[in-house]
């Protein structure tokens, strides 16, 4: 177990998520997702987690592995067109992960997701969580609009509200 990571996560247990993602930012995330989903046939979920548990850290769970767990737990993999995308933020690790279901990941190269991830991490690193979240959602929406354009009436399969853990 990495001691500095453990200390970061322990310290993060005392932080308020709302210090980084204020109520206005959370409302903006929901509004942006709702607006974005009118331009494509995909689904976007946004999850913010303060820290991992001691057990997760003991097993050296990475932000990516945690994103995979949440992708499953939140049913993002279960959209009818396999085009759900998770935006996962792990505050204690200062990490952002984009996890796309097989319908969209087959069409968008991993490097494009990594580029978007770096942009968002840069904005978060500068303390601009509102703009970082906006860039994340709009970046995902651009990919979904290209590969899953609006066609038949879109049934919103996943909630648009951000999840705070």
C-alpha positions in Angstrom: 0.0 0.0 0.0 1.3 3.4 -0.9 1.6 5.5 2.3 1.3 8.9 0.6 -1.9 7.8 -1.2 -3.3 6.4 2.0 -2.7 9.8 3.7 -4.3 11.7 0.8 -7.4 9.5 1.1 -7.6 9.8 4.9 -7.3 13.5 4.6 -9.9 13.6 1.9 -12.4 11.9 4.2 -12.7 15.2 6.0 -13.1 17.3 2.9 -16.5 18.3 1.7 -17.3 17.4 -1.9 -19.2 20.6 -2.0 -15.9 22.5 -1.5 -15.0 21.4 -5.0 -18.4 20.7 -6.6 -20.6 23.4 -5.3 -24.4 23.2 -5.6 -24.4 25.5 -8.6 -21.8 23.2 -10.3 -23.9 20.1 -9.6 -26.9 21.8 -11.1 -24.8 22.9 -14.1 -23.7 19.2 -14.6 -27.3 18.0 -14.6 -28.3 20.8 -17.0 -25.4 20.2 -19.3 -26.1 16.5 -19.5 -29.8 17.1 -20.2 -28.9 19.5 -23.0 -26.2 17.3 -24.4 -28.4 14.3 -24.6 -30.7 16.2 -26.9 -27.9 16.2 -29.5 -27.1 12.5 -29.5 -28.6 9.1 -28.7 -26.2 8.2 -25.9 -26.2 8.4 -22.1 -23.8 10.2 -19.8 -23.3 9.7 -16.0 -21.1 11.9 -13.9 -19.8 10.5 -10.6 -17.7 12.4 -8.0 -16.0 10.4 -5.2 -14.1 12.0 -2.4 -11.9 9.1 -1.5 -11.6 5.3 -1.5 -12.1 3.2 1.6 -9.2 1.6 3.5 -10.1 -1.8 2.1 -10.0 -0.4 -1.5 -6.6 1.2 -0.8 -5.3 -2.0 0.8 -6.1 -3.9 -2.4 -4.5 -1.0 -4.4 -7.7 -0.3 -6.3 -6.9 2.3 -9.0 -9.3 5.1 -10.1 -9.8 3.2 -13.3 -10.7 0.0 -11.5 -13.1 1.9 -9.3 -14.7 3.5 -12.4 -15.2 0.0 -13.8 -17.0 -1.1 -10.6 -19.3 2.0 -10.7 -19.9 1.5 -14.4 -21.4 -1.8 -13.5 -23.1 -0.8 -10.3 -24.9 2.1 -11.9 -26.0 0.1 -14.9 -24.2 2.3 -17.4 -23.3 -0.9 -19.4 -27.0 -1.7 -19.7 -28.1 0.9 -22.2 -30.0 -0.5 -25.2 -27.4 0.7 -27.7 -24.4 0.1 -25.5 -23.5 3.8 -25.7 -23.3 4.9 -22.1 -20.3 6.9 -20.9 -19.2 7.4 -17.3 -17.2 10.5 -16.2 -15.6 9.5 -12.9 -13.8 11.9 -10.7 -11.7 10.6 -7.7 -10.9 13.8 -5.8 -8.2 12.3 -3.4 -6.2 11.0 -6.4 -6.9 14.1 -8.5 -7.9 11.6 -11.1 -10.5 11.7 -13.9 -11.6 8.6 -15.9 -13.8 8.3 -18.9 -15.3 4.8 -19.3 -17.3 4.1 -22.4 -19.5 1.2 -23.1 -18.6 -1.1 -26.0 -20.8 0.6 -28.5 -18.9 3.9 -28.3 -15.5 2.6 -27.2 -15.3 0.7 -30.5 -15.7 4.0 -32.4 -13.6 6.4 -30.3 -9.9 5.7 -30.0 -8.5 5.5 -26.4 -6.1 8.4 -27.2 -9.1 10.7 -27.7 -10.5 9.8 -24.3 -7.0 10.3 -22.8 -6.7 13.8 -24.4 -10.1 14.8 -23.0 -9.1 13.4 -19.7 -5.9 15.6 -19.6 -7.9 18.7 -20.5 -10.3 18.1 -17.6 -7.6 17.2 -15.1 -5.8 20.4 -16.1 -8.9 22.5 -15.4 -9.5 20.7 -12.1 -5.9 21.1 -11.1 -6.3 24.9 -11.6 -9.3 24.7 -9.3 -11.9 25.3 -12.0 -14.3 22.4 -11.3 -17.2 24.0 -13.1 -15.4 24.5 -16.4 -13.7 21.1 -16.1 -17.1 19.4 -15.7 -18.5 21.4 -18.6 -15.6 20.4 -20.8 -15.9 16.8 -19.8 -19.6 16.6 -20.6 -19.3 18.5 -23.9 -16.4 16.4 -25.0 -18.3 13.2 -24.4 -21.3 14.7 -26.1 -19.3 15.5 -29.2 -18.2 11.9 -29.6 -21.7 10.6 -29.0 -23.2 13.0 -31.5 -20.9 11.8 -34.2 -21.4 8.1 -33.6 -24.9 8.1 -32.1 -26.8 11.0 -33.8 -30.3 11.8 -32.7 -32.6 9.4 -34.5 -35.6 7.8 -33.0 -37.0 9.5 -29.9 -34.4 9.2 -27.2 -35.5 7.4 -24.1 -33.5 8.6 -21.2 -32.3 5.3 -19.7 -30.0 6.8 -17.0 -30.6 9.7 -14.6 -28.8 13.0 -15.5 -28.1 14.0 -11.9 -24.5 13.7 -10.8 -23.7 11.0 -8.2 -21.7 12.1 -5.1 -20.0 9.3 -3.2 
